[in-house]
Structures are given as structure tokens and as C-alpha cells.
């Protein structure tokens, strides 16, 4: 049972790493393409309160997409619902990753975000240590590179 759980955790962490890294890079490219350098520069130097507002906006953007996915599911359109939810997660991760990268110092001045960030970071480090030696993880890392 432990091997199965560690394998599932390895898969989850690899997907999380890949998505976060890929979507962060895509966000940088998209930002350059949309000529958002001045806005991002302002955002990275803004107040903690404005950074928090900017961090909440992606959640507000993704919430309606999640509601559409739920409505699709309620109407029995399971595949469409899953695809809509995947779109919401990708969009949310893209936006949250970019805003967090730009505003991390300001956001971590809020105690609840600092505590949450520290807890998540510690959990991810623990999980990485646990799965780093599994055969599946080593194979996936080689495959990824």
C-alpha cells in the first residue's frame, strides 16, 4: 500500500512541477508578447494590499469557469465538465503562478499567506524527499529531461 501511495504522490508531484514550471514560463512569454513589462514592473513594486488584490483576481476569473464545469456536470455532460475543469485549473495556475512570482515578497508580509506558503513548501519538500528514491519518480525525471 505504501508503494502505491508513494507512486501516486510521485505522479501528482511531477504533474504539479511540470505544470507550475511550464505555465510560469508560458506566462513570461505571454507577458512579453502582450507587452506587459511596465505593468508587471509596477505590480512587482506595488503595496502588499494591491499585491493581495492582484493575487485574488485570478481566483475571481476562474470561479465562473468552475461554475460552468459544475453546470455541465449537473446536466450529465461529464467529459465536457472535466475538460472545462482542466481549463479552469490551467488558467488559474497560469495566472496565479505569474502574479505570485511578481508579488511574492509583498504577499508574504501577510501572516496567513506566509504561514500557508511555509506549510505548503514544507509539505512539498517532505513529499519530494519521500518519493525521490522511488523507481517511478527517477524514471519520470529522466523522461522529463
Phi, psi and omega in degrees: 000321181297319179296320179296313180297318178295324177294317177296319177296320178298315179298313180301313182293323177295317177297316179299314179298312182298313180298312183298312181295313182294315182288329175295315178296318178297320178299319176298314180296316179297320178299318178294317181297323180272002179056053181259017185302313181295318178297315180294324177297317177298314182299320182289345181246008184284177180288164179298321180295317178294324178297319179296317177300315179297327180287329181282330183305315178302327178294322179289331178287320184280333183305314178297326178294321176296321178295321177297317178299319179295318178297318177299316179297317180297332179269009176083009180266076189294311181298315178298322178297315179296316179297320178294320179293321176298317177300316179298318180294318179295315179297315179298315180295318178301309183291315181296317180299317182292313181295319180297318179300324182278333189239013185308311181301320180290318182296323183285000172283343175277125185303314183296325177286322178296316179295316179296314180298316180297316180297315180295317179298316179296319179297315179297320177296317177299314181296319178298318178298320182293322186262349185302333182264000179286148181297321180298316181295315179299317179297316182294322177296319177295318179296318180298319181276000000 
